[in-house]
Amino acid sequence: MPSDVSIDLVAHSAVEARAARRLPVGVGLTIGAVASVALWTVIGISLRALLA
């Protein structure tokens, strides 16, 4: 590592870069809920088709 770059500066930049790419918690929960409902809907439709 070059001597003119401090370790604290590099670590701080890495934390900021990682945090900027994260989705908000509410968005993740919404995506999970929609995926769960879609999965159970497909399971229900599949079972109806198999048993019909």
SERO-4910 file (N, C-alpha, C, O; in steps of 0.05 Angstrom, whole numbers):
BEGIN
 pado doro    nc1    nc2    nc3   cac1   cac2   cac3    cc1    cc2    cc3    oc1    oc2    oc3
  Met    A     17    -24      0      0      0      0     18     25      0     38     26     15
  Pro    A     12     44    -16     28     69    -16     28     82     11      8     81     25
  Ser    A     50     96     17     51    108     44     35    134     46     30    143     68
  Asp    A     25    145     24     10    170     26    -20    165     29    -35    184     31
  Val    A    -29    140     30    -57    133     34    -59    120     62    -47    100     67
  Ser    A    -75    132     79    -78    121    106    -98     98    105   -116     96     89
  Ile    A    -94     79    124   -112     56    126   -140     64    134   -159     53    124
  Asp    A   -142     84    151   -169     93    160   -185    104    136   -209     99    134
  Leu    A   -172    119    118   -185    130     95   -195    108     77   -218    109     67
  Val    A   -179     88     72   -187     65     55   -210     50     67   -229     43     53
  Ala    A   -208     44     93   -230     29    107   -256     45    106   -277     33    102
  His    A   -254     71    110   -279     88    110   -291     88     82   -316     86     80
  Ser    A   -275     90     61   -286     89     34   -299     63     27   -319     62     13
  Ala    A   -287     41     37   -298     14     32   -326     11     45   -344      0     33
  Val    A   -329     22     69   -354     20     83   -375     36     69   -398     28     66
  Glu    A   -368     60     60   -387     77     45   -396     64     19   -419     65     12
  Ala    A   -377     52      5   -383     39    -21   -402     15    -17   -420     11    -32
  Arg    A   -396      0      5   -413    -23     10   -441    -15     18   -460    -27     10
  Ala    A   -444      6     34   -470     15     44   -486     27     21   -511     26     22
  Ala    A   -474     40      2   -488     53    -20   -502     33    -38   -522     39    -51
  Arg    A   -492      8    -39   -503    -12    -57   -525    -28    -44   -538    -44    -58
  Arg    A   -530    -25    -19   -551    -41     -5   -578    -29    -10   -582     -5    -11
  Leu    A   -598    -47    -12   -626    -38    -14   -637    -32     14   -627    -43     33
  Pro    A   -656    -14     16   -669    -10     41   -683    -35     51   -691    -52     35
  Val    A   -686    -38     77   -697    -62     89   -726    -66     78   -734    -89     72
  Gly    A   -741    -45     76   -769    -47     67   -771    -58     39   -789    -74     33
  Val    A   -752    -51     22   -753    -61     -6   -747    -91     -6   -760   -106    -20
  Gly    A   -727    -99     10   -721   -128     12   -744   -144     23   -750   -166     13
  Leu    A   -757   -134     43   -780   -148     55   -803   -150     35   -817   -170     33
  Thr    A   -808   -128     20   -829   -128      0   -823   -148    -22   -841   -163    -31
  Ile    A   -799   -149    -32   -791   -169    -53   -795   -197    -42   -805   -214    -56
  Gly    A   -787   -202    -17   -790   -228     -5   -819   -236     -3   -827   -259     -8
  Ala    A   -836   -217      6   -864   -223      9   -878   -229    -18   -894   -248    -20
  Val    A   -871   -213    -38   -883   -218    -65   -873   -245    -76   -889   -260    -87
  Ala    A   -848   -252    -72   -838   -277    -81   -852   -301    -67   -858   -321    -79
  Ser    A   -856   -297    -41   -870   -318    -25   -899   -322    -35   -907   -345    -38
  Val    A   -913   -301    -39   -941   -303    -48   -941   -315    -76   -958   -332    -82
  Ala    A   -923   -307    -93   -922   -319   -120   -916   -349   -119   -928   -364   -134
  Leu    A   -898   -357   -102   -891   -385    -99   -915   -401    -90   -921   -422   -102
  Trp    A   -929   -392    -69   -952   -406    -59   -975   -407    -80   -990   -426    -81
  Thr    A   -977   -385    -95   -998   -385   -117   -992   -406   -138  -1010   -420   -146
  Val    A   -967   -408   -146   -959   -428   -165   -963   -456   -154   -972   -474   -169
  Ile    A   -957   -460   -129   -961   -486   -117   -990   -493   -117   -998   -516   -123
  Gly    A  -1007   -474   -109  -1036   -479   -109  -1047   -485   -136  -1064   -503   -140
  Ile    A  -1039   -470   -156  -1048   -475   -184  -1039   -502   -194  -1054   -516   -207
  Ser    A  -1014   -509   -187  -1004   -535   -195  -1019   -558   -182  -1026   -578   -195
  Leu    A  -1025   -555   -156  -1040   -576   -143  -1068   -579   -154  -1079   -601   -158
  Arg    A  -1081   -556   -161  -1107   -557   -173  -1107   -571   -200  -1125   -587   -206
  Ala    A  -1086   -566   -215  -1083   -578   -242  -1078   -608   -239  -1088   -624   -254
  Leu    A  -1062   -616   -219  -1056   -644   -215  -1080   -660   -206  -1085   -683   -214
  Leu    A  -1096   -648   -188  -1119   -662   -176  -1145   -659   -192  -1165   -672   -186
  Ala    A  -1145   -643   -213  -1169   -639   -228  -1173   -661   -249  -1193   -661   -263
***
